[in-house]
Amino acid sequence: MKNYIQAGKVITVTAPTGGVASGDALIVGNIFGVAAYSSAEGDPVELSTTGVFQLPKASAAVLTVGARVAWDNTAKRVDVPGTGRFPIGVAVEAAGNGVTSVAVRLDGIATTAS
């Protein structure tokens, strides 16, 4: 295929205001991903858009294995789906009240706030 570019599991975007640290989760436009390395504001950074990542979680959120999860872009953490949150994938481990991180399998699809 002469028009093939890449698999899309990792894409290069411009680091947002304030830059990004390796392992940070972020939204660029309608793309959600996890930064492969640290990058200064305006510099290129690679984002993993699929895979399983340990991400910060809203402490009060109760998630079961397979539960759909969303990204709260204001608080910068995983939460249950809801208004203003961006669907990103599913929990691959249970994480109850008081737990502050969860393993998430990213969908790798474009997302918009619900």
WOVEN-V806882 format. One line per field, one symbol per residue. ss: DSSP state (a for helix, b for strand, c for the rest). phi: phi as a letter, one per 20 degrees, with the letter a starting at -180 (. if undefined). burial: I if it has 24 or more other C-alpha atoms within 12 Angstrom, else O. Layout:
ss = ???
phi = ???
burial = ???
This chain:
ss = cccccccccbbbbbcccccbccccbbbbccbbbbbcccbccccbbbbbccbbbbbbbcccccbccccbbbbbccccbbbccccccbbbbbbcccbcccccbbbbbbccccccbc
phi = .fdfdafnfccdceffgnmbdgnfebdcmdddadffbfbfgnefbededcodcecfcggefdcdfnffccdefeelbfbfgagnddgcrcfdbfbegnedbbeceffmdfccfe
burial = OOOOOOOOOIIIIIIOOOOIOOOIIIIIOOIIIIIIOIIOOOOOIIIIIIIIIIIIIIOOIIIOOOIIIIIIIOOOIIIIIOOOIIIIIIIIIOIOOOOOIIIIIIIIOOIOOO
